[in-house]
Amino acid sequence: MTQGETYVQANIKASGSVWKRIKKRWLGMLFGLPFAAVGIGMALFGVLPQFIDWQQMKQWQAVPAQLSRAELKVSHGDDSTTYKATASYRYEYQGLSYSGERVSIDDSFDNIGDFNYALGRRLERAAASNSPVTAYVNPAEPSSAVLNRDLRPEKIGFKMIFVVLFGGVGIGIIAYLLLAPVDEIEGAVAGDKPWLTRRRWASATIKSSGKTIMIFAWCFAAFWNAIAIPTGINCIVEFLDGNTVALVGLLFPLVGAGMVFWAVKETAKWRRFGPAPLQLDPYPGAIGGQFGGTIDVNLPYDPAHAFKVTLQCLESYYTGSGKDRKRRENCVWQREGYAHTQRSSHGTLLELLFDVAAGLPESEPEANRYHLWRLNVEAELPGVDFDRSYEVPVFATGASAAEVRNASEQHEQALQERERLLDSALDIQQIPGGIAMHYPAFKSASAKVVGIIFGAVSFTAGYFIDAAFMGPLFMGIGAVVVLPCLYFLLTSLDVTFNRQQLITQRKLFGITLTSTRVARSELTHLGIAESYSSQSGNNHATYYKVQAHRRHGRAVTIGYSFKSEAVAKQALESISLLTGVPEA
């Protein structure tokens, strides 16, 4: 690709060869291989032979047989009891005498239904009374016979769970990895335009995650219900047999119904709003410049519709190891606002624009630890809500938008929202010679309560872990999380700022726990700093605090729980204006 050429101009194939996909995705294929092997193995050696035997046994001839032994064998496991009908019998075919021991098509222990139990008891009664039974003989091989040639649908259905579930997942993973195009464009060289090497970023049109989420929702719902429905049926049978505890298992199909509802909801979103691609302006988004674009949504235009837009720079990384290994995200930078809307040929055109600070990380290829940029767009609407996310290319080009002009952070609704958040977070009263601020207990309680629950779970798990190192470690982590969250949840902060000094008092139910006094001459400036963050799905919320810096010693917190940097800056400006202490 020559400098200046786009993906379309170069006409480079995005898919790459099958061998290239194998080389890049062999680890994922290895993950899918055991699932596929279990499914295929169960089909070839567990289900197919029984169908073949069942078809062949239809031609076998019925003859009388005499039981010499019959026994219902019982096997007791840790949490279940299984049965197997066994017998020895003799029969005559075409004048010759034979003996056999095969009882049924599937000759193994199980407790699926009452087939084995009922058959075993029936054979035991026949042996005790010396009553004849019917055997079915293979005419081609008279030494082969069976006492029951019925196909058991419930047993086949149980095995088909493994065939469909494990085989479907494994084969689906392998097929997807073999067929899905590789994101890196074959033959493209990064040069000074690395975004042109990525298939999804090779033009200014960026697809949303809507279709991917819809497909994932249906796959996950199918995966879950393939297990949950047979489990629920078995639990109902167990309950009817007197096992009341089995009703707990009905939670699985209930969750499965929730999964189906989720998939239906995502499908309704896709059908209602359409693809809704993002058209970048500038392309790509520019660090040290602007990030902007338009989204054409298949929705009748209504000026009352409010589309909140959030641009995030995130650090994605793994924590833990083995089965506890999880990918997490840390918010590096975030801006929020509202899209300006207007009528379009498809319905509603959204326009969004943000100024992006210099020095932020660029978009990086996926790795164990990498940076990515994500745009979230959401709106509460009658029926189903609009909720799309876009992973977008953002690089240090310093470019500005050519067509989009209206800043999302300056949208009227964004300004009103910041004013509302500021009013709820900052309580300033003017007093003789200064100001007083009060931050009550239980402020921003939801985030602190989540932290308390997380810490309590960690502490409790550590208490029950029987390990010299891991138990105390989990208990220590839980305590470190719970105690600060409890402290800041239950305590209030009073701040007095006058001509002589700054006074802060942390109180618990009206009782002063800590008090700080700083002479006004010691203060140098006011600034903001990150306090804590929370995450729900793709949405990150970062809370900030306002601090008074002094010549000697640590900065003193004079305000906290400001949701977003913009709200914290407004609080900083207000406090600075009223106190005369300059901003940083």
N, C-alpha and C positions, 0 to 999 in steps of 0.2 A: 504494500500500500504506500503510495507516494504521499508526501506531506500535503495536507489540505484536502485529500480525498475523504469522502464519507463512506460509510458501510455500503450504501446503495450504489455509489459511484464505482467502488472497487469490485462490487458484485462477488464478494467472498462468501463461500459457503460457511454457514454457522454451525452446521451439525457435526462435521468432522467424521472420520471413519469409525467403524465399530471397534476396531483395535484401539483407537485413541480413547474411546469411551471406557473400554475395559481397563486400560492402563490408568486412567484417572479415577475410576470408580471401583476398582477391584475390592477395596475394603468393604464398601457397601454391599457388593455382590456376595462376599464371604458371609456377611451378616444374614443375607436372605437365603443362602444355600441350606443351612440346617432346617429352616422352616419348610423350604421346598422339598427337602429330602424326607421329612416326616410325612408331609402330605402325599407325596408320590409313593413312598413306601407303604403307607397305610392303604392307598388305593390298589397298589399292585399285589400286596401280600395279605391285606385284611378284608377288603371289600370285593374285589374282582374274583378271587377264588371261590367265595361263597356264592356269588351269582352263577358262576360256571357250574359248581356242584349242584346248585338248586335246579338249573336247567337240565342237567344230565340226569338227576335223580327222578325227574318227571317220567323218564322212560324205564326206570327200574321197576321190577316186578315184585308184587306183594306176596309174601309167603308166611305161614305161621311159624313162630319161633318159641322156644322154651327157655325161660330165664334160669340160669344156674346161680346167679348172684345179681343183686341190685342194691345200690347204696347212694344216698344223697350225701355227698361230702360237703363239709362246711369249713370255711376258712375265716378266722377272726383276725382282722387287722386292727390298727390303732383306732380307726374311726369308722370302720364299716365291716359288714359281714357279707361274704360272697358264697355262692353255691355252685355245685357242679353235679349233674346226674351221671352216674357211672353204672355199668352193667356188663355182665358176660352172658352170652346166650348161644344156643345151637339151633340150626335150621337145616332143612333139606331142600335141595334144588336139583331137579332133573335126576333124581335117584341117588344123589351123593349128599353126604353129611358135611356141614361146615360149622365153624364157630366164629363168633364176632364179638367185638367190644365197642364199636363205634355207636354212639347213642344219637347224636344230632349233627347237623351241618357244622355248627360252631361248637367245638368240644373243649370249652374252657370255663374257668371260674368267672362268674359275674353276678351282679345283683340288679341288672337292668330289667325291670319288670319282674314277674313271678314265673317266667318260663322254666328256668332250671329247677326252681323249688317245686313247682307243680309236677313237672315231668319226673323228677327224682322220687317224689312221694308216690306217684302213680305206679312207677316201676317197682318200688319197694312193696307196695300192696300186692301187685301181681306176682312177685316172687314168693311172698309169704303164703299166698293162696294157691300157688302152683298153677296159676292161670296162664294160658298162652297169650302172646302178644304178636303184633304184626311187624315183620322185618321187610325191608325193601332191598332187593338183591340186584346187583349189576350184572345183566345178562352176559356182557363181554368178559366179566371177571367175577365169577360167582363167589369167590372168597371175600369180596367186598360187599358189605351190607350196612344198613343204618336203620335205627328204630324210629327216628323222627326226621322227616325230610322237609319240614316247614322252614321257610325263610322268615327270619325274625326282623321285621321292619324297624323295631325300636333299637335293636343292636346295630343294624346297618346305619340307622340315623346317627347313633352315637359315634360310630367310626367316621361317618361322613363329616362330622364336626372337625375332626383332625384333617380330613382331606381338603375340605373347603377352607377352613380357617388357616391352618398352617400352610397348606399348599398354595392357597390363594394369596396369602401374604408374601410367602417366599417367592413364588413365581411372579407376582406383581412387582415386587421390589426389583428382581433381576431384569424383568422385561422393561420396566421403566428406565433403569440405569443403562440398559443396552440401547433403547430407542430414543430417549430424550436427548435433544441436542446439547452438546457441551457449551457452557456459557462463554468460554474463551473462543474467540473467532480464529479459525485455523488460517494461518498465513498473515495475520495482522501483527504489526510491531508497535509496541507502546509509544516509543518516541516521546514527543512532547504532548501527545494526546492519548493518555492511557485509557480513557473511557471508550475509545473506538475499538479496543480489543475485547470488549464484553458484549455479547449478543443482545442482552436486554437494554444496554445503554448505547447501542450503535446508531441510534437516531434520537431526535429530541422528544419522541413520543414514548412515554413510560407507562407500562401496564400496571394496573392495580393488583392487589392481592385477592380481590373478590372471587374470581373463578377458582383460584387455588384453594381458598378456604372452603368454598362450596364443595369441591371434589373431596378434600380432606374430610369434611364433615360427614359426607355419605360413606366414605371408606371406613372411617372410624366407627360410625354407627353400625355398618354391616359387620365389622370385625367384632364389636362388642355384643351385638344381638345374636351372632352365630354361637356364642357361648351362653348368653343370658337366657335365650328362649328355651333351649333344651334343659338348662339348669332349673328354670322356673317350672317347666312341666314336671320334671323329676321331683321338685320340692312339693308340688301339689299332690302327686301320687304318694309321697312319703307322709304328707299331712293326713291324707285320707286313710292311710294305714295306721294313724295314731301318733305320728311323730310331730308334735306341735312346734318344736324348735325349727323344723324345716321351713316354716313360714318366713324365717329371716332371709332365706335364699331368694324370696320374691323381690328383694331390693334390687337384684341384678336386672330383671326385666323392666323394673320401674326406671332405673337409670338408663336402660336401653331405650325406653320410650322417650326419655328426655333427650337422648342423642338424636333420635329420629326427628324430634321437634326442632332441635338445633339445625339439622341438615335442611329441613323444610324451610325454616326461617331464612337460612343463607341462600337457598334457591330462590325464595321470594324476593330477596334483596337483589339478586343478580338479574332476575327477570324484570323487576321494576325499574332499576336504574341503568341497566346495560353495562358495557365494559368501562365507561367513564375513564378513558386514558388521560394522563397528564401530559400537556404540551409545554415543555420547558422554555422559559425565556428569562435569562440567557441559558444557553445550552453549552456546557453543563452548568449546574449551579456553581456560583463563584464565591470562594473564600476570599475575604477582603473586598468583596463586591456585593452582589445581590443574588438571591434565589427567588425565582418567580415562575409564573406559568398560568395556564388556563386549564380547566376541566369542564368538558361538555357533558352534562348529566341529563339522562333521559327522564326528566321530571318537569311537569308543567310549571312555568315560571310563577312565582309568588314572592313579592318583595318582603313578605313577613318571614320567609324561611331564613334561618340563621345557620351558616356553615362555619363551624369552628375549625381552624387549621393550626397544626402544631408541627414545627420543624425541629428535628432532634439530631444531634450528633451523638452517637452511642459507641461505647466500647463493649464488644462482645467477647466473652471469655468463658473458659470451662473452670468449674470448681469441683473438688472431690475427685475420687478415682473409682474404678470398677463400676459396680452397679449404682453407686451414688454419684457418678459423674454427671453434672448438669451444666447446661449452657445458661449463662446469666448475662445481663446487660447493665452497664453503668452509664448514666446520662452525663455526658461531658459538657454539653451546651444545649440550650433549648429556648425557643421563642414561640409565643402563642399570639393568635389574633383571629380575625374573622375575614372570610373571603367576601369580596365585593361581587355582587351578582347582577346579571342582566339577562334579558331574553335572548335565546338562540334558536337555531333551526331544529335542534334536538329537544329543546325545552329550557334549560337553565345553564348559563355559562358562568363558571366561577373564576374569578381572578384573584390571585394571591401574590404577595410580594413581601420579602423580608430582607433587611440588611444583615449581612453575615460578617462577623468580626474576623479580623486577620489573625493568623497564627493558629487556627484550629486544624485538627487532623483532616487529611483528605480521605475520600472513600478508598478502601483497601480490599484486595481479594480475600475471600473467606479463608480463614486459618484458625488455629487454636485460639489465637487472640488477634482481633483485628477491629478496625473502626468502620462504621457504616453510618449513612445518613438516611433518615426515614421521615416521610411526610405523612401525617395522619389528618384525615378530613372526616368530620362527623357532624350530623345534624339530627335533631329530634323531630320526627315527622309523623303525621297520622299514618297508622298502619305499621309498616316496618321503618326503622331508622336507617339513615345513610351512614355508613361506616366503612371507609376504605383507607388502606395504607399503601404507600409507594416507597420502595427502596430506590433512592435516587442518587445519581452521580454528582458529587460536589468536589471541586478541585480548586486549587489556588490560582485562578486565572485573573481575579480582580474585575471581572466583567460586570456590566450593568444591564438591566432589562431594556429591550428595544421598544416593546409595545406596551407592556404592563406598567402602569404608573401609580396606582393607588396602594399604599402600604397597608398590609393587613393589621399591623399593630396599632395603626391610627384609625381603624374602622370605628364608627360610632359605638357599636356594641362592645368592642374591645375596650374602649375608654370607659364606658359605663361599668363593665365588669370589673375593671381594675379599681374604679372608685368604690364599688360595692365591697370588694375584697379588702381594700384599704380601710374603709369605715369599720368593717367587722374585726380587723386585726389591730387597728391603732386607735386607742382611746386617749386623746390629748386634752388636757384642761389647762387653761392659763391661770397662773397663780401670781401673786405679787412678786415681781422680780424674776419670773421664769415660767416653767411648765411642769406639770405632773402627768405621768402616764401610768396606767394600770392594766396589767395583763392577768386576767383571772385564771383560777385553776380550771382544769378540764378544757383548756384551749386546744383546738385541733386534736380532739380526743381520739378520733378514729385511727389515725396513724399510730398513736401511742398504745392504744388497746391492741392493735395487731402485733406490735412489738412485744407487749406483755404476754399475749397468747403464744407467740413463737418462742419466747424465752422460757415460758412455763412448760411447754411441750418438750423443749430441749432438756430442761432441768429434770423433768419427770422421767424422760427416756434414760438419762444418765443415772438416775437413782436405781432403775431396774436393770441396767446393763451390768452383767457379772464379769467385769474386766477391770484389772488393776489400774489401767491407764485411761481407757475410753470412757468409763463411767464418770470419774471425776472431771474429765475434759468436757463432756457434755453438760454436766452440772455447772461447771465454771462458765461455759458459754451462756447457758441459760440465765445464770445470776447476773452476768455482765450486761445482758440485754434487758432483763426485767427491772433491775433496780433503778437505772437511769430513767426508763420509761415511766415507772411509778413516781419517781421524784418529780419529773417535769409535768406529769399528769395532775398530781395532787397539790402541787405548790403554785402560788401566785407570785407575780413580780411587780413591785411598786418602784417607780423611778421618779426622782425629783431633780429637776435641773434649774438651778438659780444662778445668781451672779457670782456667788462665792464658791459653790461646789456642786458636784454630782453625787447623788445618794441613790443606791439601789438596795432593796430589801427583798429577800426571798422568804415567803411565809408559807407555813403549813397550817391550815385551818385557823388563820389569824395569828399564829405564833411565829415570831421572827426566827428563822434558822440561820441565815447569813445576812450580813450587812456590809456594804462597800461604800467608802467615802473617798472621793478624789477631788482635790482642789481644782478650781476652774483653770488656774494657771498651768496645771500639769497636762491639760488636754491639748492635743495637737490637731486632731481631725476626726471626722466620723467616716465610717465605711461600712460596706455590707460584706457578708461572707455566707457560704453555704452552711446550712444547719443539718438537715437530714433530707432524705428522699424516700419516696414510695413508688411502687409499680403495680399496675393492674392491666394485664394483657400487654398491649403495645404502648400503653399510656404511662408516662413517667411524670411524677410531680416532685419538684425540688423546692424545698422550703428554705428561706433565707432569714438571717438575723442582722440587726443593725448594731454596730459596736462603736464605742467611744475609745479611741486610741490615746494613750498617754506616753509621756517621755520615758518613763521608767515603769516596768511591770507589764502585765498582760492586759489586753484590751478588755473593756467592760461591756457586757451585753446590755443594751438598753431597749431592745425590741426583738421579737422573734415570731416564728410561725407566719412569715409573709410568703404566700404562695406565688411563686414566680419572681424572677429577678426584676421585672418591670415594676411590680407592686412594691418590692423592697426599695427600689430606687425612688419611687414616689414618697415612701415613708421617710427615706433618708433626706430628701429635699425638704419635706415639711419640717422635720426636726431641726435640720440645719438652719432653715429660715427663721424659726422661732427662737433658737438658742444662740445663733450667731457663730456657732462652731463650724468651721469650713468642712466641706466634703473632701474625700480623698482625691 
